[in-house]
Amino acid sequence: MTIRRVAAVLGTGPSSLYAHIVNKDDLDDLLVGRLYSEVVLPEPDPARWREQILDVYEQIRDQYLKYPGVSRAVLATVPTNLDTLRVGEGMLAILLAGGIEPQTAAWALDALSLYVGAYAMEQALVQQQRKHPDQQWVLGREELLRRFTALPADTFPQTRRYAAELTSGTGHDRFEFTLGLIMDNLTRP
């Protein structure tokens, strides 16, 4: 996305946009804020904090997946939009209600958010590659499993033996696993 493309879609020139934004980062922040305005935050519940955080991040993931490429903007900007900050505030409140120390909660939100952005970016790249059938960058599970089990046993014994495990699960299964892994390691006083 460029300023010129946005201006063209809006039927105006780039200089007209600069009357409303400072630069492309500002535009990215507005777009991300628009997506975050759709996120529904629960009332923090100490007994359900893990489920609540997972639900909020699933909503964010789904927004990113709906608009491929937005995750790049998310990873490249510091949020200042009020809707984005509202979601951050809500997630911080959930972790704090769950008994997570403030410093741990702050860094956990950073780690979880980075993972969600990276996950969505990878999914967007895979979808983009699938649009070009002449590029075989994206392999199906069966082909990947075949390649792993065909590796030399003396050099890759673990990869051959655990090929099924290495290639198992959907992207969303792995998403929930990774968020759970991070949350399992949050220490509470």
C-alpha positions as CSV (number, residue, x, y, z in Angstrom):
1,M,0.0,0.0,0.0
2,T,1.3,3.4,-0.9
3,I,0.0,6.9,-0.4
4,R,-0.4,7.2,-4.2
5,R,-2.6,4.1,-4.4
6,V,-4.8,5.2,-1.5
7,A,-5.1,8.6,-3.1
8,A,-6.1,7.0,-6.4
9,V,-8.7,4.8,-4.8
10,L,-10.1,7.9,-3.1
11,G,-10.1,9.9,-6.3
12,T,-7.7,12.5,-5.1
13,G,-4.0,13.3,-5.1
14,P,-1.3,12.4,-2.5
15,S,-1.0,16.0,-1.4
16,S,-4.7,16.0,-0.4
17,L,-4.0,13.0,1.9
18,Y,-1.2,14.8,3.6
19,A,-3.7,17.4,4.9
20,H,-5.0,14.6,7.1
21,I,-2.0,12.4,7.8
22,V,1.7,13.0,8.5
23,N,3.2,10.1,6.6
24,K,2.5,6.4,5.6
25,D,3.1,5.2,9.2
26,D,0.2,7.5,10.2
27,L,-2.0,6.0,7.5
28,D,-1.0,2.5,8.7
29,D,-1.9,3.4,12.2
30,L,-5.3,4.6,11.1
31,L,-6.0,1.4,9.2
32,V,-4.9,-0.9,12.0
33,G,-7.0,1.2,14.4
34,R,-10.0,0.6,12.1
35,L,-9.5,-3.1,12.3
36,Y,-9.1,-3.0,16.1
37,S,-12.4,-1.0,16.4
38,E,-14.1,-4.3,15.5
39,V,-12.5,-6.2,18.4
40,V,-14.9,-7.0,21.2
41,L,-13.3,-6.9,24.7
42,P,-14.8,-8.9,27.6
43,E,-15.1,-7.7,31.1
44,P,-11.9,-9.0,32.7
45,D,-12.6,-12.2,34.7
46,P,-9.8,-13.6,36.9
47,A,-11.1,-17.1,36.5
48,R,-11.2,-17.0,32.7
49,W,-8.2,-14.7,31.8
50,R,-6.5,-17.3,29.6
51,E,-9.7,-18.0,27.6
52,Q,-10.3,-14.2,27.3
53,I,-6.8,-13.4,26.0
54,L,-7.0,-16.2,23.5
55,D,-10.4,-15.0,22.3
56,V,-9.1,-11.4,21.8
57,Y,-6.1,-12.6,19.9
58,E,-8.2,-14.9,17.8
59,Q,-10.3,-11.8,16.8
60,I,-7.2,-9.9,16.0
61,R,-5.7,-12.8,14.0
62,D,-9.0,-13.1,12.0
63,Q,-8.9,-9.4,11.2
64,Y,-5.3,-9.6,10.0
65,L,-6.2,-12.7,7.9
66,K,-9.2,-10.9,6.4
67,Y,-7.0,-8.1,5.2
68,P,-3.7,-9.7,4.1
69,G,-0.8,-7.3,4.4
70,V,-2.1,-5.4,7.4
71,S,0.1,-7.5,9.6
72,R,3.2,-5.9,8.0
73,A,1.8,-2.5,9.0
74,V,1.2,-3.8,12.5
75,L,4.7,-5.0,12.9
76,A,6.2,-1.7,11.5
77,T,4.3,0.9,13.5
78,V,4.0,1.9,17.1
79,P,0.3,2.1,17.9
80,T,-1.1,5.5,18.8
81,N,-4.7,5.1,17.4
82,L,-7.3,5.2,20.2
83,D,-9.0,2.0,19.0
84,T,-5.7,0.1,19.0
85,L,-4.8,1.5,22.4
86,R,-8.3,0.5,23.7
87,V,-7.6,-3.1,22.8
88,G,-4.2,-3.0,24.4
89,E,-5.7,-1.5,27.6
90,G,-8.4,-4.3,27.6
91,M,-5.8,-7.0,27.2
92,L,-3.6,-5.6,29.9
93,A,-6.6,-5.4,32.2
94,I,-7.4,-9.1,31.5
95,L,-3.8,-10.2,32.4
96,L,-3.7,-8.0,35.5
97,A,-7.1,-9.4,36.6
98,G,-5.6,-12.9,36.1
99,G,-2.9,-12.1,38.7
100,I,0.0,-11.5,36.2
101,E,2.6,-9.0,37.5
102,P,2.5,-5.7,35.5
103,Q,6.0,-6.1,34.0
104,T,5.3,-9.7,33.0
105,A,1.9,-8.7,31.5
106,A,3.4,-5.8,29.5
107,W,6.1,-8.0,28.0
108,A,3.7,-10.9,27.5
109,L,1.4,-8.7,25.4
110,D,4.4,-7.6,23.3
111,A,5.4,-11.3,22.7
112,L,1.9,-12.4,22.0
113,S,1.3,-9.5,19.7
114,L,4.5,-10.1,17.8
115,Y,3.6,-13.8,17.3
116,V,0.1,-13.0,16.1
117,G,1.4,-10.4,13.6
118,A,4.1,-12.9,12.4
119,Y,1.5,-15.7,12.1
120,A,-0.8,-13.5,10.0
121,M,2.1,-12.3,7.8
122,E,3.2,-15.9,7.1
123,Q,-0.4,-16.9,6.2
124,A,-0.7,-13.9,3.9
125,L,2.6,-14.9,2.2
126,V,1.4,-18.4,1.7
127,Q,-1.9,-17.2,0.2
128,Q,-0.1,-14.9,-2.1
129,Q,2.2,-17.7,-3.3
130,R,-0.7,-20.0,-3.9
131,K,-2.1,-17.5,-6.4
132,H,1.0,-18.3,-8.6
133,P,0.8,-22.0,-9.5
134,D,4.1,-21.8,-11.3
135,Q,5.9,-21.1,-8.0
136,Q,6.0,-24.3,-5.8
137,W,7.1,-22.5,-2.6
138,V,4.1,-23.8,-0.8
139,L,4.1,-27.5,-0.3
140,G,1.2,-29.6,0.8
141,R,1.5,-31.7,3.9
142,E,1.7,-35.0,2.0
143,E,4.6,-33.7,-0.2
144,L,6.4,-32.3,2.8
145,L,5.9,-35.6,4.7
146,R,7.2,-37.5,1.6
147,R,10.3,-35.3,1.5
148,F,11.1,-35.6,5.2
149,T,10.8,-39.4,5.2
150,A,13.0,-39.6,2.1
151,L,15.9,-37.8,3.8
152,P,19.1,-39.8,4.6
153,A,18.5,-41.7,7.9
154,D,22.0,-41.3,9.1
155,T,21.9,-37.5,8.8
156,F,18.3,-36.8,9.6
157,P,17.1,-39.6,12.0
158,Q,14.8,-37.4,14.1
159,T,13.3,-35.6,11.1
160,R,12.5,-38.9,9.4
161,R,11.2,-40.5,12.6
162,Y,9.0,-37.6,13.6
163,A,8.0,-36.4,10.1
164,A,4.3,-36.9,10.9
165,E,4.6,-34.8,14.1
166,L,6.6,-32.0,12.4
167,T,3.9,-31.7,9.7
168,S,0.8,-32.2,11.8
169,G,-1.9,-29.8,12.8
170,T,-3.5,-26.8,11.1
171,G,-2.2,-23.3,11.3
172,H,-4.9,-22.4,13.8
173,D,-4.0,-25.5,15.9
174,R,-0.4,-24.3,16.0
175,F,-1.6,-20.7,16.8
176,E,-3.5,-21.8,19.8
177,F,-0.6,-24.1,20.9
178,T,1.9,-21.2,20.7
179,L,-0.3,-18.7,22.6
180,G,-1.0,-21.4,25.2
181,L,2.8,-22.0,25.5
182,I,3.5,-18.4,26.2
183,M,0.6,-18.0,28.6
184,D,1.6,-21.2,30.5
185,N,4.9,-19.6,31.3
186,L,3.5,-16.4,32.8
187,T,4.3,-16.3,36.5
188,R,1.8,-15.2,39.0
189,P,2.6,-14.1,42.5
